[in-house]
Amino acid sequence: MIKRVLITGSTGYIGQHLTQRLLSSTETEVFAFNRSYDTRLPAEHCREGDLMNANLLEWLKKIRPHAIFHCAGAGPRVPFDQQMLLHAEGTRRLLQTLVDINQSPVVVMPGTLAEYGSPGENMNENLPCQPESGYGISKLAQTLMAQSFARKHHLPVMIGRIFNVYGQTPRHLTVASMASQLAHAERFAPDYAELHLYNLRSRRDFVHIDDVVDALLALSELASRNETCGQVYNIGSGESTPISIILDTLLENAQLSPEALKRVSMRLHGVQQEDNSFADIGKITQHTGWKPTVSLENGLRRELNYWRAYAPMAVATS
């Protein structure tokens, strides 16, 4: 049987990678609900709109999806009122619409490490959430909204709480910033590279986007079990990696001469503070069998190759 899958926000970071994976499957029919059309999909499979309008109700009635990946939302740099509107109210409207039309597809929502608040070691899903950023607050509100519908209406909703994802991310994020600057140096400044860097002392849990997609898909199969509805699952590598090691690994794979590597200039910005965080992924591994498969070294090599293709745009950030 062909499985009908709806992705909200299929043109966003998580959504676009998830969509690409599902499009490669002959057993899945992919639909999207976005603010703009996803050109990878047939026109009849994409509905333009947002979660604040009535288009969604008719669209859900028409396609009757077996699963929904709710990836639509606002990034950390968007004003807080918009974050709350899209994450909390947008999610409420989506889930309330499902209740109103008596549909109960599996719903998988990407969450974020920011919901926990301060970084910590071996962070598990039972830790109290004390978000410190507007983004973390709005995403926690989304999680609580989803859990409320799961309890009250028995909707099979799951939340994948993602740690430090990397792999073709926006250039301002840690791994992409370093890789893009090195790719730019390889092409335009091979004799003298200057890197603008931030906190190298922190340790983070880095997980590749391909592993994140695998985890979300694994949760979509799990969510048909009533006892797991509304549950949160950490998605990470389960390991703590110093950001300095990320830099060293990228430098080792850079196409720069040994002499040029010795002359790499590093300009540090911001506070150099030591903290450590990594995910306890025992719950998702136990319940789904999922484990990350992309090694850090392989993932970083792929990241460099990605930015090499965009070297003319990979301008060093300050």
C-alpha positions in Angstrom: 0.0 0.0 0.0 1.2 3.5 -0.9 1.6 5.6 2.2 0.5 9.2 2.0 2.7 11.6 3.9 2.1 15.3 4.5 5.0 17.6 5.3 4.4 21.1 6.7 7.4 23.3 6.0 8.9 21.1 3.3 11.1 23.9 2.1 12.7 24.5 5.5 15.9 23.0 6.7 14.6 19.8 8.3 11.6 19.6 5.9 13.6 19.8 2.7 15.9 16.9 3.8 13.0 14.8 4.9 11.1 15.5 1.7 14.1 14.5 -0.4 14.4 11.2 1.4 10.7 10.4 1.1 10.7 11.3 -2.6 13.2 8.5 -3.2 10.8 5.9 -1.8 8.4 4.1 -4.2 6.1 3.3 -1.3 5.4 6.9 -0.3 3.3 9.6 -1.9 4.5 13.0 -0.6 2.3 16.1 -0.1 3.4 19.5 1.2 1.7 22.5 2.9 3.9 25.6 2.7 3.9 29.3 2.4 5.4 28.8 -1.1 5.3 25.9 -3.5 7.9 23.1 -3.3 9.1 22.8 -6.9 10.2 19.2 -6.3 6.6 18.1 -6.0 3.8 18.0 -8.6 1.6 21.0 -8.4 -1.3 18.9 -7.3 0.7 17.6 -4.3 1.6 21.0 -2.9 -0.8 23.5 -1.2 0.3 27.1 -0.7 -0.8 28.7 2.6 0.0 28.8 6.3 -1.3 27.2 9.5 -3.3 30.4 10.2 -5.8 30.0 7.3 -8.5 27.5 6.4 -6.7 26.0 3.5 -5.4 23.3 5.7 -8.8 21.8 6.6 -9.8 21.1 3.0 -6.3 19.9 2.1 -6.4 17.3 5.0 -9.8 16.2 3.9 -8.6 15.7 0.4 -5.4 13.8 0.9 -6.2 12.0 4.2 -2.5 11.4 5.1 -1.3 8.4 7.0 1.5 10.4 8.5 2.3 14.1 9.0 5.8 15.6 9.7 5.1 18.9 11.2 8.2 20.9 10.3 6.7 24.3 9.7 7.9 26.9 12.2 10.1 29.9 12.8 13.9 30.0 13.4 15.7 31.5 16.4 16.2 34.8 14.7 12.5 35.5 14.0 10.7 37.8 16.5 9.4 36.0 19.6 5.7 36.8 18.9 6.0 35.1 15.5 7.7 32.1 17.0 4.9 31.7 19.5 2.3 32.2 16.8 3.7 29.6 14.5 4.9 27.0 17.0 2.1 27.1 19.6 -1.0 28.4 17.8 0.0 26.9 14.5 0.4 23.5 16.1 -2.9 23.9 17.9 -4.7 24.7 14.7 -3.2 21.7 12.9 -4.1 19.2 15.7 -7.5 20.7 16.3 -8.3 20.4 12.6 -7.4 16.7 12.8 -9.8 16.3 15.7 -12.5 18.2 14.0 -12.4 16.0 10.8 -11.9 12.8 12.8 -8.5 12.0 11.4 -5.7 10.5 13.5 -2.6 10.2 11.3 0.8 9.7 13.0 2.2 13.2 13.7 6.0 13.6 14.2 7.3 17.0 15.2 10.9 18.1 15.4 11.8 19.7 18.7 15.0 21.3 19.9 17.7 21.1 22.5 16.8 24.7 23.4 13.7 23.4 25.2 16.0 22.1 28.0 17.7 25.4 28.7 21.3 25.4 30.0 23.6 22.7 28.5 24.2 19.7 30.6 25.9 16.2 30.4 23.9 13.1 29.6 20.7 15.0 29.1 17.6 12.7 29.2 14.0 13.3 28.5 13.0 13.4 32.2 15.0 16.5 32.9 12.9 19.5 33.7 12.7 22.0 30.8 13.8 25.5 31.7 14.3 27.2 28.3 16.4 30.4 28.4 15.7 31.8 24.9 12.5 32.9 23.2 13.0 30.2 20.6 13.3 27.5 23.3 10.2 28.8 25.1 8.1 28.8 21.9 9.3 25.2 21.0 8.5 24.0 24.5 5.0 25.5 24.1 4.6 23.6 20.9 5.7 20.4 22.7 3.2 21.0 25.5 0.4 21.7 23.0 1.1 18.4 21.2 1.2 16.4 24.4 -2.1 18.0 25.5 -3.8 16.8 22.3 -2.2 13.4 22.6 -3.6 13.0 26.2 -7.0 14.5 25.6 -7.8 13.2 22.1 -5.4 10.2 21.9 -3.7 11.6 18.8 -0.5 9.7 18.0 1.9 12.6 18.3 5.6 12.2 18.8 8.4 14.8 19.4 12.0 14.3 18.3 14.1 16.7 20.4 17.1 17.4 18.1 20.5 18.4 19.5 23.2 20.1 17.4 22.3 19.1 13.9 24.8 19.8 11.1 25.0 19.0 7.4 24.2 21.8 4.9 22.9 24.0 7.6 22.7 27.8 7.3 26.2 29.4 7.2 26.0 31.1 10.6 25.9 27.8 12.5 29.1 26.4 14.0 30.0 23.6 11.6 28.8 25.4 8.5 30.6 28.6 9.4 33.9 26.8 9.8 33.5 24.6 6.7 32.3 27.5 4.5 35.3 29.7 5.5 37.7 26.9 4.8 36.1 26.2 1.4 36.4 30.0 0.6 40.1 30.0 1.6 40.9 27.0 -0.5 39.6 28.8 -3.6 40.4 32.4 -2.9 43.1 32.6 -0.3 45.1 29.4 -0.3 48.3 31.0 0.9 46.8 32.8 3.9 43.4 31.9 5.5 41.8 33.9 8.2 39.0 32.2 10.2 36.5 34.0 12.3 35.6 31.6 15.2 33.6 31.7 18.4 33.7 29.5 21.5 36.1 26.7 20.9 36.1 25.4 24.5 32.5 24.1 24.6 31.6 20.5 24.0 28.5 19.7 22.0 26.5 16.8 20.7 26.7 17.0 16.9 24.3 14.8 14.9 24.2 14.7 11.1 21.0 15.7 9.2 20.9 12.2 7.6 20.7 10.6 11.0 18.1 13.1 12.1 15.9 12.2 9.1 16.4 8.5 9.9 15.3 9.1 13.5 12.2 11.1 12.5 11.2 8.3 10.1 11.7 5.7 12.9 9.4 7.7 15.2 6.7 7.8 12.5 6.6 4.0 12.7 6.6 3.9 16.5 3.8 6.5 17.0 1.1 4.0 16.1 1.5 2.5 19.6 -0.8 4.2 22.1 1.6 4.0 25.0 4.1 6.2 23.2 1.7 9.0 22.1 2.9 12.4 23.2 6.4 11.1 24.1 9.6 13.1 23.6 12.7 11.4 22.2 16.2 12.9 22.2 17.9 12.8 18.8 21.7 13.2 19.0 24.9 11.3 18.7 25.1 10.5 22.4 28.6 11.8 22.4 30.2 15.1 23.5 32.7 16.6 21.1 34.8 19.7 21.7 34.3 22.4 19.1 38.0 22.6 18.8 38.0 19.0 17.5 35.5 20.0 14.8 37.9 22.7 13.7 40.9 20.3 13.8 39.1 17.7 11.7 38.0 20.3 9.1 41.6 21.6 8.9 42.9 18.0 8.4 40.6 17.6 5.5 41.2 21.1 4.0 42.9 21.3 0.6 45.6 23.6 1.8 49.3 23.0 1.8 51.1 22.3 5.1 52.8 25.7 4.8 49.4 27.4 4.4 47.9 25.5 7.3 50.7 26.8 9.5 49.7 30.4 8.5 46.0 30.0 9.2 45.0 33.0 11.3 42.2 32.5 13.8 40.3 35.4 15.2 38.2 34.5 18.2 35.0 36.4 19.0 32.7 36.3 22.0 33.2 34.7 25.4 35.4 31.6 25.5 33.5 29.6 28.1 33.7 25.9 29.0 30.5 23.9 29.1 29.5 20.5 28.1 26.3 18.9 26.7 25.3 15.7 25.1 22.1 13.7 24.7 21.1 10.4 26.3 19.7 8.6 23.3 18.9 5.4 25.2 15.1 5.9 24.9 14.9 6.2 21.2 17.4 3.4 20.6 15.4 1.1 22.9 12.0 2.0 21.4 12.9 2.1 17.7 16.4 0.6 17.3 17.6 3.8 15.8 21.3 4.8 16.2 23.3 7.4 14.3 25.4 6.0 11.5 27.2 9.0 10.0 30.6 9.3 11.7 31.7 12.8 12.6 34.8 12.6 10.3 32.7 11.4 7.4 30.0 14.1 8.1 32.6 16.9 8.2 34.2 15.7 5.0 30.8 15.9 3.3 30.2 19.3 4.8 33.5 20.6 3.3 32.6 19.2 -0.1 29.1 20.8 0.1 30.6 24.2 0.8 33.3 23.8 -1.9 30.4 23.7 -4.4 29.3 27.1 -3.0 32.7 28.6 -2.5 31.9 31.9 -4.3 29.2 32.5 -1.7 31.1 31.1 1.2 32.4 34.4 2.5 34.0 34.4 5.9 31.6 35.6 8.6 32.5 38.0 11.3 
